[in-house]
Amino acid sequence: MNITRSLAMGASAALVALALTASAVQAKQICKPMVWGYGKTVNKSISKHKAMVAWKVNTKNQHGLAYAKYVKAKAKSGKCRKEGNKWHCVRKGKPCKSGAIGPTDISG
């Protein structure tokens, strides 16, 4: 077997081993039950903002800071309605965070 072919086979084996190691630890989202946030003011934009802040605070208090990112939430929605001179806004979503599954030590 010549040196070039031997090096190519060794490099191929190293790439396969690297790919298997990388796939051994996969990212998975871990989600919690639905959380709500509520905001009420005479201004719709401020009510929406207050609802979002309330969702983040409620999520942090119930599940920790790692879950308090609305962008990562699943089944999320927001609604506003006007009652009298006040806007009532609600944000809801299932808070999620990224986690790893698989071995925690892949060094062998």
C-alpha positions as CSV (number, residue, x, y, z in Angstrom):
1,M,0.0,0.0,0.0
2,N,1.5,3.3,-0.9
3,I,1.8,6.3,1.5
4,T,-0.8,8.5,-0.3
5,R,-3.4,5.8,-0.1
6,S,-2.6,5.0,3.5
7,L,-2.8,8.7,4.5
8,A,-6.2,9.0,2.7
9,M,-7.6,6.0,4.5
10,G,-6.3,7.4,7.8
11,A,-7.9,10.8,7.2
12,S,-11.2,9.2,6.2
13,A,-11.2,7.1,9.4
14,A,-10.5,10.2,11.4
15,L,-13.4,12.1,9.8
16,V,-15.8,9.2,10.4
17,A,-14.8,9.1,14.1
18,L,-15.2,12.9,14.4
19,A,-18.7,12.7,12.8
20,L,-19.7,9.9,15.2
21,T,-18.5,11.8,18.2
22,A,-20.2,15.0,17.2
23,S,-23.5,13.2,16.6
24,A,-23.2,11.4,20.0
25,V,-24.2,14.7,21.8
26,Q,-27.4,16.2,20.2
27,A,-29.2,19.4,21.1
28,K,-32.7,18.8,22.3
29,Q,-35.2,21.4,23.6
30,I,-36.5,20.9,27.1
31,C,-39.9,22.5,27.5
32,K,-42.0,23.3,30.6
33,P,-45.8,23.8,31.0
34,M,-47.6,26.9,29.6
35,V,-46.8,30.3,31.3
36,W,-48.9,33.5,31.0
37,G,-48.1,37.1,31.2
38,Y,-50.6,39.9,31.5
39,G,-50.4,43.7,30.9
40,K,-53.1,46.4,31.3
41,T,-52.8,50.1,30.5
42,V,-54.5,52.8,28.3
43,N,-51.8,52.3,25.7
44,K,-51.9,49.1,23.6
45,S,-48.2,49.0,22.8
46,I,-47.3,49.5,26.5
47,S,-49.8,46.8,27.5
48,K,-48.2,44.4,25.0
49,H,-44.8,45.2,26.4
50,K,-46.0,44.7,30.0
51,A,-47.5,41.3,29.0
52,M,-44.1,40.2,27.5
53,V,-42.2,41.4,30.6
54,A,-44.7,39.6,32.9
55,W,-44.3,36.4,30.9
56,K,-40.5,36.6,31.2
57,V,-40.7,37.3,35.0
58,N,-43.2,34.6,35.6
59,T,-41.1,32.1,33.6
60,K,-37.9,33.0,35.4
61,N,-39.7,32.7,38.8
62,Q,-41.2,29.3,38.0
63,H,-38.5,27.7,35.9
64,G,-35.3,29.7,36.1
65,L,-33.6,32.3,33.9
66,A,-32.5,29.7,31.2
67,Y,-36.2,29.3,30.2
68,A,-37.1,33.0,30.2
69,K,-36.5,33.6,26.5
70,Y,-39.8,34.0,24.6
71,V,-38.1,33.5,21.3
72,K,-37.4,29.8,22.3
73,A,-41.0,29.2,23.6
74,K,-43.3,26.8,21.9
75,A,-47.1,27.2,21.3
76,K,-46.7,30.9,21.9
77,S,-49.3,33.5,21.2
78,G,-50.4,37.0,22.2
79,K,-53.8,38.8,22.3
80,C,-55.1,42.2,23.2
81,R,-58.6,43.5,23.7
82,K,-59.9,46.9,24.8
83,E,-62.3,47.2,27.7
84,G,-63.4,50.7,28.4
85,N,-60.3,52.9,28.1
86,K,-57.8,50.1,29.0
87,W,-56.0,47.6,26.8
88,H,-55.7,44.1,28.3
89,C,-52.9,42.0,26.7
90,V,-51.9,38.4,27.3
91,R,-48.8,36.6,26.2
92,K,-48.5,32.8,26.7
93,G,-46.1,30.2,25.7
94,K,-44.4,27.0,26.8
95,P,-40.9,28.0,27.9
96,C,-38.1,25.9,26.4
97,K,-34.3,25.8,26.7
98,S,-31.7,23.9,24.8
99,G,-30.2,20.8,26.5
100,A,-27.9,18.0,25.5
101,I,-28.7,14.4,25.3
102,G,-26.2,11.6,25.0
103,P,-22.9,11.2,26.9
104,T,-21.6,14.1,28.8
105,D,-18.0,13.0,28.5
106,I,-17.2,11.9,25.0
107,S,-13.5,11.7,25.5
108,G,-13.6,7.9,25.9
